[in-house]
Amino acid sequence: MNHATYDDPTTLDTTAEERAVARRLWTHLEAVHVTQYFAPAVRDAHSSLGLDLPMGGYMAGRLACMGAVGPEVATAVVYGFAPRLVQGALPAVWEATTPEQAHEVTVAAVGRTIGPALASLADEVTRAAELAREVALLHPIVGRPLAAARTSVPWPDEPHLRLFEAATRIRESRGDGHVASLVAAGIDGCESHLTLPGDPQRIRRVIQPRRGWTDAEWDAAAGRLRERGLLQADATLTEQGAAAREGVERRTDALAVPPWRAFGPERTAQLLEVLRPIARAVADLGIVPGVVIRRLED
C-alpha cells in the first residue's frame, strides 16, 4: 500500500486510488442529494410553509434534522455562509414552521422531483438504495455534527427516497470532514471560496452574493490570503495557494475513505455501476448545477 508519509499528512494513510474512489462515489451521490436545493417543487413546498426569507428554505430543509437550532450553531456547520445571512433566516424560519414539517415537505418534494425521472430505472434504484444505505451506516458521525443529526431522521420506505436519504447522510459526513479540513488549514468560511480553483472573478460574481458576503468582507479575506502568500494581486492562487487548497481536498477525500474501505471494493463498484445511470437521469432534469454535472464526467 502506498502509505502517507510524515511530510504529506493530508493523505492520512490512504492510497490515491482509495481517495479517487471516495470522490467518485460522492460525485454521483451528490447529483441525487442536491435536488433538495434546486428543485422547483422543493422551493414551492418551502414557500407553502412561509419560508420565503433569503435562504430560509435552504436552512430549514437542511438543518431540520438538528432541531430548531439558532444562527450560532447553523453558522458553524454550514461554514461558508456569512453569519448575517444565516441570522436573517434563523430563528425566524422556526416561527413559520417546525423542523419536522420542514423535513417532511422537503423529502416529499424531492420524491416528486426524482421519482418520475427514475421510474424507468426501478431495478437500479432499488439496488442503489440497498447498497447506499449499507455504506451510509458505516460513515462516521463522531465529530461530525450534521452527519450525526441526520441519523435521527427515519429511513423512507420508497427506494428512490431511501437512496436520497443515504446520499444525504454520506454527503453530510463528507461535508463535516471538509469543514474540518478547512479549519485545519486555517481557511475560514469566506476564504474557502477565494481558494477555489478557477476564474476568481466568476467565482466572486457567482458565489459572493449567494453566500451573503459583502465586498468589504470578500476583499478583507483576499487581503489575508495575500499576506499568507496564497493569493496573487489578481486574486488567482499562487503555487503555495494551489497546494494548500489541494491539500484540503486530499484530506477531505482521505477522511472519506474508511467507510468505503470497510464496505469493500466489490460492493463499492456495484454501487457506482448502478449510480451512473441514476445520476445521469437526475442531471437530465436540468436542475442540477453545472459544477455537479461536470464532476460526473471527470
C-alpha positions, 0 to 999 in steps of 0.5 A: 500500500502506498502509505502517507508519509510524515511530510504529506499528512493530508493523505492520512494513510490512504492510497490515491486510488482509495481517495479517487474512489471516495470522490467518485462515489460522492460525485454521483451521490451528490447529483441525487442529494442536491435536488433538495436545493434546486428543485422547483417543487422543493422551493414551492413546498418551502414557500407553502410553509412561509419560508420565503426569507433569503435562504430560509428554505435552504436552512430549514430543509437542511438543518431540520434534522438538528432541531430548531437550532439558532444562527450560532450553531447553523453558522458553524456547520454550514461554514461558508455562509456569512453569519448575517445571512444565516441570522436573517433566516434563523430563528425566524424560519422556526416561527413559520414552521417546525423542523419536522414539517420542514423535513417532511415537505422537503423529502416529499418534494424531492420524491416528486422531483426524482421519482418520475425521472427514475421510474424507468430505472426501478431495478437500479434504484432499488439496488442503489438504495440497498447498497447506499444505505449499507455504506451510509451506516458505516460513515462516521458521525463522531465529530461530525455534527450534521452527519450525526443529526441526520441519523435521527431522521427515519429511513423512507420506505420508497427506494428512490427516497431511501437512496436520497436519504443515504446520499444525504447522510454520506454527503453530510459526513463528507461535508463535516470532514471538509469543514474540518479540513478547512479549519485545519488549514486555517481557511475560514468560511469566506476564504474557502471560496477565494481558494477555489480553483478557477476564474476568481472573478466568476467565482466572486460574481457567482458565489459572493452574493449567494453566500451573503458576503459583502465586498468589504468582507470578500476583499478583507479575506483576499487581503489575508490570503495575500499576506499568507502568500496564497493569493496573487494581486489578481486574486488567482492562487499562487503555487503555495495557494494551489497546494494548500487548497489541494491539500484540503481536498486530499484530506477531505477525500482521505477522511472519506475513505474508511467507510468505503474501505470497510464496505469493500471494493466489490460492493463499492463498484456495484454501487457506482455501476448502478449510480451512473445511470441514476445520476445521469437521469437526475442531471437530465432534469436540468436542475442540477448545477453545472459544477455537479454535472461536470464532476460526473464526467471527470 
